[in-house]
Amino acid sequence: MKKLGLQSRTLAMLVVIIPLLALFIYVGLRSGPLAPVAVTVVSVESQPVTPALFGIGTVEARYTYKIGPTIAGRVKHLEVQVGELVKAGQVLGEMDPVDLDDRVRSQESAFRRAQAALRESIARQAYAKSQAHRYEKLFAVRSTSEETVTTKRQELQIAEAALSAAREDVARAQSDREGLVVQRNNLRLIAPADGVVAVRDADPGTTVVAGQAVVELIDPKSLWINVRFDQINASGLAEGLSAHITLRSRSDQVLQGKVFRVEPIADAVTEELLAKVVFDAVPQHLPPVGELAEVTVDLSPLPAAPVIPNAAIQREGGNVGVWQILDGDLRFSPVKLGASDLDGHVQIREGLKDGDKVVSYSEKALTLHSRIHVVDIIPGVSP
Amino acid sequence: MISLAGRDIMHAWGKFVFTGVGLGLLIGVTLSMAGIYRGMVDDAKVLLDNSRADLWVVQKDTLGPYAEPSSLYEDTWRSIRGMQGVATVANVTYLTMQVRKEARDVRAMIVGIAPGKATTPGWPPYLVAGRQITRSHYEAVADIATGFNLGDHLTIRRNHYKVVGLTRRMVSSGGDPMVFIPLKDAQEAQFLKDNDAIWQSRRRTEANPAFNRPGSPGLLDAVITSQSSNPYVNAALVRIETGYSAEDVAESIRRWKRLTVYTRSQMEQILVGKLIATSAKQIGMFLVILSIVSAAIVAFIIYTLTLGKIREIAVLKLIGTRNRTIAAMIVQQAIALGVIGFVVGKITATLFMAPIFPKYVLLEPLDSVRGFAIVILICVLSSAIAIRAALKVDPAEAIGG
């Protein structure tokens, strides 16, 4: 009886002690630095890759017209408001002419006066001409002195000179008047092309300097995106490539476009290349100038080649490579990388072939001596 | 020969095991405390490992970029790239801030990584899910400790970032998880003020007659633009070519570029010796106090256990058992208690405390071995008092009252 009691007690003791020891051994080997590193493995597969470039830019108008006076003055009236559509030749507003209208009227009078003077000169010249003619005849029959004839001839010449002076005077007065009228018209602010009023910088009564814009027009059909690409990631950027544009305010909508031009001058400070991307069809509802846009430019697809995820790329010593699994052992294989796409696929030019197994994700940095434990998903990552 | 200690333990094994488990929890806390200290040092080391740099180039006469703020012009890397022995240079920025995801926010260190390939210094060296950043803006790789998942949209300042990859054990020296974003975005995040502040700053500039002159209409715009750019980074990470010594390359950058350069060992000294020195001392202090308390408790438990069977010991003495046998019994029991305590402590520290503790707890095997030796030593030493009490007992007590 007593023996049995002891035995059952020993048994109970073992039931407690053995799992505890087992747990202890498990804990010692399976956690902490001695534990094998959980890794996931992918096999290298040949597949085509469509590289793409990603940049951000702002919406800009290709044609912006800054309309303002050519001389300093005060804005008299301004008909248009921001957002209005205007036609080429439409009068948008006018500068205050100050005394220009009066001067035009004065020039008008001067012109008429010159015309009157011209009429007087014509009359004088006609009279001088007939007088000269009459005295020529009288002199031919010797009924007047040569002196008188000479006087009449001279009077005719003077009258003719006075006539041509009067003619020139008329022309001058006319040109003066026309010049003033042109100047007067120049005070009108006229749209040079069809467009939308983007900015109204001054209101009536404001004094502006010569050349300062009063109104800015943009041509809505000429909206484009000034995109910046990191120089390091911009190989292959060229004219004519198709692009997908996502405006910041319409992030669920992808607009189509294409690269219109790659700027010959890059930004040396920000280390970016600049390009202009135009919309295939300008959106109905115009994006505001200055809005941020994300642009993805598709490059031409490349033929199939062995592809790995970019998470697999590692650096060991001075070499770029991947951790390859050969017969269950870990080996670092240097590779030469080729093109990559925005989804993280990288083509391998050298170093791997189809079907090779490489480590894609690992729980910690791997070394040659790492013990590994292949899993489907790294612990802690929600599927 | 029957083992006295074994028989005695068997006699009241439940009590014994429970005492061991209780002791184990205490040892578990002590082991965890050591683990927390190791974790802190490890945080500092992985920060350096993960940046995969040989040299850190920082603002002159600063301890940057981790221990002190440092800023360099963003184009400084170009002149460093031209130095002999330099294989790669990459700009990097660090900024600790709250990262928002919907209503929740997480304290994280935002690392701005230079454009390039996954092997560029500063990039996360390994991932646990997703992919590395491929777009030059608005993508992020987050440490799994942030609690973010693939496809989540984070808000940093006014921009939204999509989480495209997850990594693990990428922490700042303070243990905050890292979020990697493209450098240009990070520069903006570091500098960008809120919109109200921008409007106010614009209004201030506008009100300044020096900048807002009627005669030069474009001046104001130019000034405002120049106010809102950030041509700085916190440090440049340099990897040196094989065959060059880090110290030589560092010295030539120090001499010719007049910048401060730290090598890996110097950086480690700064992080471990300066940045986490106070908190490490604090943890060390706790560790010492806990060890002393544990030792006292172990001694007390063994003493009480011995006193509990003082009558039996008296009987043993009465029947002529040698003192050595009694002492051996007490020591064996103490060691058994220590072993159970250690096993339970190790298990609780590893399975329960380390995973739920908010900071990283690194339980090194060597620490465990040391801990085991210390526990056994403490048990043996503390059994001395109990042995003394047991040997002093009068055999007559066995029959007496």
Interface residues (C-beta under 8 A of the other chain):
Chain A: L6 R9 T10 A12 M13 V16 L20 L21 L23 F24 V27 G28 S31 G32 P33 L34 F54 G55 I56 V209 Q212 A213 F229 D230 I232 N233 V269 T270 E294 P309 N310 A311 I313 Q314 R315 G317 G318 V320 L337 S340 D341 L342 D343 G344 S360 Y361 S362 E363 K364 A365 L366 I377 I378 G380 V381 S382
Chain B: M10 W13 V17 D49 R52 D75 A87 P115 G116 K117 A118 T119 P125 Y126 L127 V128 A129 G130 R131 Q132 T134 R135 S136 H137 Y138 I144 N149 V164 G165 L166 R168 R169 K184 P214 G215 P217 P231 E241 T242 I340 V343 V344 K346 I347 T350 L351 A354 L362 L363 E364 P365 S368
